Amino acid sequence: MNTVISKSEIKRMWSLVLPIFFGIVIFDQWTKIYVKTHFRLGQSHHITDWWQIVFHENNGMAFSIEM
């Protein structure tokens, strides 16, 4: 079975995907800035039973690798 997707369907898909993607990136960056400027090191804020925000600094790069 060969399914062909039209250009208008592709544009419609991207018009849904891109705002969601950029919304997530902007929210992520905003929360990092907010926590950095409003929390003390080690301070946490309970959101739900499975989600809390904790201010912790990582001295290294990914996986705590230090140069």
JOSUL-V797008 format. One record per residue. N is the residue number from 0. SS is DSSP state (~ for helix, > for strand, _ for the rest). PSI is psi in whole degrees, -180 to 180 (999 if undefined). Layout:
BEGIN
n=N ss=SS psi=PSI
n=N ss=SS psi=PSI
END
This chain:
BEGIN
n=0 ss=_ psi=127
n=1 ss=_ psi=114
n=2 ss=_ psi=128
n=3 ss=_ psi=129
n=4 ss=_ psi=128
n=5 ss=_ psi=162
n=6 ss=~ psi=-36
n=7 ss=~ psi=-35
n=8 ss=~ psi=-37
n=9 ss=~ psi=-44
n=10 ss=~ psi=-42
n=11 ss=~ psi=-41
n=12 ss=~ psi=-47
n=13 ss=~ psi=-31
n=14 ss=~ psi=-19
n=15 ss=~ psi=-40
n=16 ss=~ psi=-46
n=17 ss=~ psi=-46
n=18 ss=~ psi=-37
n=19 ss=~ psi=-46
n=20 ss=~ psi=-51
n=21 ss=~ psi=-33
n=22 ss=~ psi=-43
n=23 ss=~ psi=-44
n=24 ss=~ psi=-45
n=25 ss=~ psi=-43
n=26 ss=~ psi=-42
n=27 ss=~ psi=-48
n=28 ss=~ psi=-39
n=29 ss=~ psi=-45
n=30 ss=~ psi=-37
n=31 ss=~ psi=-45
n=32 ss=~ psi=-44
n=33 ss=~ psi=-48
n=34 ss=~ psi=-43
n=35 ss=~ psi=-35
n=36 ss=~ psi=-14
n=37 ss=~ psi=-12
n=38 ss=_ psi=152
n=39 ss=_ psi=155
n=40 ss=_ psi=127
n=41 ss=_ psi=-11
n=42 ss=_ psi=144
n=43 ss=> psi=159
n=44 ss=> psi=121
n=45 ss=> psi=122
n=46 ss=> psi=-59
n=47 ss=> psi=-176
n=48 ss=_ psi=-26
n=49 ss=_ psi=5
n=50 ss=> psi=125
n=51 ss=> psi=152
n=52 ss=> psi=126
n=53 ss=> psi=133
n=54 ss=_ psi=113
n=55 ss=_ psi=138
n=56 ss=_ psi=137
n=57 ss=_ psi=119
n=58 ss=_ psi=-22
n=59 ss=_ psi=-167
n=60 ss=_ psi=-152
n=61 ss=~ psi=140
n=62 ss=~ psi=28
n=63 ss=~ psi=26
n=64 ss=_ psi=125
n=65 ss=_ psi=143
n=66 ss=_ psi=999
END
